[in-house]
Amino acid sequence: MERDTLKPIIWDDKNSQLILIDQRKLPHKLEYFICNNYEDVAFAIEDMVVRGAPAIGISAAYGMALAEIKGDDIEKAYHRLKNTRPTAVNLFWALDRCMKAYNNNRSILSEAKLIHEEDREACKKIGEIGERVIEDGDTILTHCNAGALATSIYGTALSVIRFAHYRGKNIKVIVDETRPRLQGAKLTSFELKYEGIPVKIITDSTAGFLMKRGMIDKVIVGADRVLRDYTVFNKIGTYSLAVLAKYHNIPFYVASPTSTFDFESSIEDVIIEERDEKEVLYIDGRRIAPEGVKAYNYAFDITPFELITGIITEKGIIYNEKDKRIRT
Ligand SMILES: CSC[C@H]1O[C@H](OP(=O)(O)O)[C@H](O)[C@@H]1O
């Protein structure tokens, strides 16, 4: 039966504060990061206290609400929040919706709460609709964290997995650790263990080996931006999984709310976030590479729809009609 999942974002009306689970501390500590102003929210997004496309959009909206409540310069707040992370489209439309509310003399806080509620409904629908692609006995591979910790509740890819579990399907999950920030090892495994869903962690380079051994039945991942031609921007490593899944004839699904769709931008318009190379060169504060050696640290990659079996949304599943992999 449905469980009340972790909620990474809580608005405290009484104290006009945004309370975030500090995801940098998981899985060992469940601590909260309190945002008293928009600058706190901007920092929380940049430093990945809160992350995941929907969660970033919701948090930024509450950041704008804090600016209004505190009497800060709204334009300044808008531009500060807009310049936190460049790839997840939810950030940008959420900020625009808040600015539009402000310019139309509507409460930004009410708009932020509406954005938050819309996401709750979308995540639940994604699970209810998407669980039908999961068969009893499936072993599902997922990447990064597209769970409750990336959204308002349930998640996207993890919502599909949760609802299959809630509906009695006997499933196992394998999650890529997802270097360098380890969202899979630290966050997805934390969420699934909390729900009692069997989960094992693998290194990112193990996925192909398991696919070749017939140990993976389906792949389900999240998204940070989906273009008009259904090109998917998602955590670095997603494209590699999609190529491997295609080669091994394993269905590859993306779970994404339509709030992560961007029908305006071309592929060239979208900035792939490059984060500090120290995230690659250091583990727990200890340098792992020789001094002077540098690193690439792209946070996202690009998967063409030709490699995707279907995109699971709250409005239904967008199937790739040319994809001959098993579909249920
Ligand atoms: C449901 S959106 C989750 C999406 O966001 C993650 O990126 P990050 O942890 O850097 O914010 C990853 O791409 C997930 O698929």
Ligand as a Chemical Component Dictionary entry (heavy atoms), coordinates in Angstrom:
data_LIG
# 
_chem_comp.id                   LIG 
_chem_comp.type                 NON-POLYMER 
_chem_comp.pdbx_formal_charge   0 
_chem_comp.three_letter_code    LIG 
# 
loop_
_chem_comp_atom.comp_id 
_chem_comp_atom.atom_id 
_chem_comp_atom.alt_atom_id 
_chem_comp_atom.type_symbol 
_chem_comp_atom.charge 
_chem_comp_atom.model_Cartn_x 
_chem_comp_atom.model_Cartn_y 
_chem_comp_atom.model_Cartn_z 
_chem_comp_atom.pdbx_ordinal 
LIG C1 C1 C 0 13.053 13.976 -11.446 1  
LIG S1 S1 S 0 14.355 14.986 -11.911 2  
LIG C2 C2 C 0 15.691 14.032 -11.432 3  
LIG C3 C3 C 0 16.909 14.304 -12.257 4  
LIG O1 O1 O 0 17.728 15.350 -11.689 5  
LIG C4 C4 C 0 19.004 14.809 -11.427 6  
LIG O2 O2 O 0 20.040 15.712 -11.587 7  
LIG P1 P1 P 0 20.668 16.453 -10.293 8  
LIG O3 O3 O 0 20.730 15.443 -9.181  9  
LIG O4 O4 O 0 22.043 16.926 -10.773 10 
LIG O5 O5 O 0 19.741 17.616 -10.008 11 
LIG C5 C5 C 0 19.118 13.668 -12.418 12 
LIG O6 O6 O 0 19.373 14.131 -13.723 13 
LIG C6 C6 C 0 17.747 13.064 -12.301 14 
LIG O7 O7 O 0 17.345 12.199 -13.326 15 
# 
loop_
_chem_comp_bond.comp_id 
_chem_comp_bond.atom_id_1 
_chem_comp_bond.atom_id_2 
_chem_comp_bond.value_order 
_chem_comp_bond.pdbx_ordinal 
LIG C1 S1 SING 1  
LIG S1 C2 SING 2  
LIG C2 C3 SING 3  
LIG C3 O1 SING 4  
LIG C3 C6 SING 5  
LIG O1 C4 SING 6  
LIG C4 O2 SING 7  
LIG C4 C5 SING 8  
LIG O2 P1 SING 9  
LIG P1 O3 DOUB 10 
LIG P1 O4 SING 11 
LIG P1 O5 SING 12 
LIG C5 O6 SING 13 
LIG C5 C6 SING 14 
LIG C6 O7 SING 15 
# 
